[in-house]
Amino acid sequence: MRLLGHDGEPTGSAPLPAPDVLLDGYRRLVAARRLNEQAQALVRQGRLAVYPSSRGQEACQVACAAVLEERDWLFPTYRDTAAIVARGVDPVEVLTMLRGDWHCGYDPRERRTAPQATPLATQLLHAVGVGHAARLRGEDTVVMALCGDGATSEGDFHEACNFAAVFAAPVVFFVQNNKYAISVPLARQSVAPSLAAKADGYGMPGVLVDGNDLPAVTRVLAEAVARARSGDGPTLVEADTYRMDAHTNADDATRYRTEDEVTGWGERDPLTRVRTYLTGAGVLDETGEREITAASEDMAAQVRRGLAVEAPVDPDELFAHVYATPTPQLTSQRASLRAELEDEDS
Amino acid sequence: MAPKMSMAAAINAALRDAMAADDAVVVFGEDVGPLGGVFRVTDGLTRDFGEGRCFDTPLAEAGIVGMAVGMAMNGMRPVVEMQFDAFAFPAFEQITSHVAKTANRTRGRVRLPLVIRIPYAGGIGGVEHHCDSSEAYYAHTPGLTVLAPATNADAYGLLRAAIEYPDPVVFLEPKKLYFAKEEVDVAAEVPPIGRAVVRRAGRDATLIAYGPSVPPALAAAEQAAVEGRDVGVVDLRSIVPFDDETVCAEVRSTGRAVVVAEAPGFASVASEIAARVTERCFHHLEAPVHRVTGFDVPYPAPKLERHFLPGVDRILDAVDELQWQDAA
């Protein structure tokens, strides 16, 4: 499925959203791109330990958040920071995890956004559970479960798809096929005709969409959400996209992919084609572009300010959350750490 | 007098009463629906509470536990069954990486009130993968609460407590104790999680046991009494949290201790207990703490099982080795 060609020309396979809707989408794409670049810069400055970038995948990041209602749930991975921010979570809170403050910087209940999953595909099952619980109680909740191409090789991916299909759980499995699991190419993950084709084996619809085409991804995901909401069960959506950056700053992508390949995907950039279309349609001019850039710069400045202040960490907190009531052993270990710290101070 | 019931029936009653008390309690797993579980522990629950409250899942343990995590995130209190101890291992990542860690990961904002029931340990002549003692894996994982009842009354009471608990509980059901009947007073006060109980007071030595090892410990104490030694038995009930207070009070009063457990002894819960008791009671001890455990071998085939399991004789031999001659 593709609605906008690489050149920004409508393909005509389905109507495009209204220009103002697309303009709003473009604003979000620019913000997501700026967030990726800002976080990368913060890694280089030593402010963040690491950042798994989604540069090149911004259409997927923006669309999966945009199609959800507040009452829905998003289950992101470590590479989906931009999606979490698009969902409305404060970027500073999200990034404090990568600064090393705690394993999750935001309250998952506040925006119904699960912690970023670091193991692969395990969170897909949690998504099914959230959806099934909602369904049992008759609640109108859809769960958007994100993973990458590598995660589709995990057993939990299979179990989650199968459970969701068997229980008709209101889940959308959204695979951002960015072609690499760190260094391992898609061809080593699967020889299936597509990842979307795997849906057949579970008895659910599978849709392959151009992941760098914002209107197309949005449309496909919105249809999948509507299907889940109406009680017709899960959908597997595969977005054909590309991870423009290395896995993280600790990775060296030149060891496993060519410059030509990266350049080729750069020509399919998700921002460019929307910009070209909007400019051609007369909806976006230089002034508009400047405003959008300025807004994203404001966001970036806010992220820099927020992360410039080192939040103090509390050693007591090591013991605070493991159990609702700390065990006697944890209470005693907390006391010895306190004593140790007092000795250090005196 | 309270009615007599088997441990399987006591657990069934606990599930039933918890489901009746709270609509959020749901039971699922493999064969737990119309069949009522391979041990009939969930007998009649689907019939009486409906398919939404007790249901079969696809045959996939990571799926079962992973789905329970999500349901617990979203207001339910799932009680899932792993059909046999070693069949819980496909769910190991879900248990150790998510069940155990979600509350900590989210700074207590997302607690997971779920129970993983595991028919466990041996003594039933089961084939391979049906008799493992897997408690050390769970006890080693911060964030899990690990219970192992040894009596039918505790099976009822501790399961009720586990289902009401705000944090995830691994509930280890000694399958060799499933079918013997004992009195169970379902109206009795729910026992607190984290408290051991002195099953038999003793002045000369203390046996420390849990789950399937409590009956042989009690039998050994009985036999020791015949031979003139007053041996007590502490039943942990809760492996995590561990009740140092009760265990150490008993050991300090006797000065001698033997830990009894079915699991292979190396790097085991029994090892942890021996270390804790030694650290805390050293000046009260008349002899090193001994362990009577399974050998460090994979669980044996049925014909060899009796050589593996800690029995009365081996426990009594360990008691004999507690340097009595020095005291004389």
Contacts between the chains, C-beta under 8 A, distances in Angstrom:
chain1	res1	chain2	res2	distance
A	73	B	74	7.9
A	102	B	107	6.4
A	103	B	101	7.8
A	103	B	104	7.4
A	103	B	105	4.3
A	104	B	105	5.2
A	104	B	106	5.4
A	104	B	107	7.5
A	107	B	106	7.4
A	107	B	109	5.0
A	108	B	73	7.9
A	108	B	106	5.7
A	108	B	109	6.3
A	108	B	110	5.5
A	109	B	109	5.9
A	109	B	110	6.9
A	114	B	73	7.5
A	115	B	102	7.6
A	115	B	105	5.4
A	115	B	106	6.0
A	115	B	110	7.8
A	119	B	93	6.6
A	119	B	97	5.5
A	122	B	62	8.0
A	122	B	66	6.4
A	122	B	93	6.3
A	122	B	94	6.3
A	122	B	97	6.5
A	122	B	98	6.1
A	124	B	66	7.7
A	125	B	62	6.8
A	125	B	63	5.9
A	125	B	65	7.9
A	125	B	66	2.5
A	125	B	67	5.6
A	125	B	69	7.0
A	125	B	70	6.6
A	125	B	94	7.0
A	126	B	66	6.0
A	126	B	67	7.8
A	126	B	69	4.8
A	126	B	70	3.9
A	126	B	73	6.4
A	126	B	98	7.0
A	127	B	70	6.1
A	128	B	63	7.9
A	128	B	66	7.3
A	128	B	67	5.3
A	128	B	70	6.0
A	129	B	66	6.7
A	129	B	67	4.0
A	129	B	68	6.3
A	129	B	69	5.8
A	129	B	70	2.0
A	129	B	71	4.2
A	129	B	72	7.4
A	129	B	73	6.9
A	129	B	74	7.0
A	129	B	78	7.8
A	130	B	70	4.2
A	130	B	71	7.2
A	130	B	73	5.6
A	130	B	74	4.4
A	131	B	70	7.3
A	132	B	67	6.4
A	132	B	70	7.2
A	132	B	71	6.3
A	133	B	70	6.8
A	133	B	71	4.2
A	133	B	73	7.9
A	133	B	74	3.9
A	133	B	75	6.1
A	133	B	76	4.8
A	134	B	74	6.1
A	136	B	26	7.2
A	136	B	52	5.2
A	136	B	76	7.5
A	137	B	75	7.2
A	141	B	74	7.8
A	155	B	62	6.4
A	155	B	90	7.6
A	156	B	62	5.6
A	156	B	63	7.7
A	156	B	66	6.4
A	156	B	93	7.7
A	156	B	94	7.8
A	159	B	58	7.4
A	159	B	60	4.4
A	159	B	62	5.6
A	159	B	63	3.6
A	159	B	66	7.0
A	160	B	63	7.0
A	160	B	66	7.0
A	162	B	58	5.4
A	162	B	60	7.1
A	162	B	63	7.2
A	163	B	57	6.8
A	163	B	58	5.9
A	163	B	60	7.3
A	163	B	63	4.9
A	163	B	67	5.8
A	166	B	57	7.7
A	166	B	58	5.6
A	317	B	107	7.5
A	320	B	107	7.6
A	320	B	108	7.0
A	321	B	103	5.5
A	321	B	104	4.6
A	321	B	106	7.7
A	321	B	107	5.2
A	321	B	108	4.1
A	322	B	103	7.0
A	322	B	104	5.2
A	322	B	142	5.5
A	322	B	143	5.4
A	323	B	103	7.4
A	323	B	143	7.2
A	323	B	145	7.2
A	323	B	167	5.2
A	323	B	241	7.9
A	324	B	103	7.5
A	324	B	108	7.3
A	324	B	111	6.2
A	324	B	166	4.1
A	324	B	167	5.5
A	327	B	194	6.9
A	327	B	240	7.0
A	327	B	241	3.8
A	327	B	242	7.5
A	328	B	194	7.6
A	328	B	241	6.3
A	328	B	242	7.9
A	328	B	244	6.5
A	328	B	245	7.5
A	329	B	241	6.9
A	329	B	242	6.6
A	329	B	244	7.6
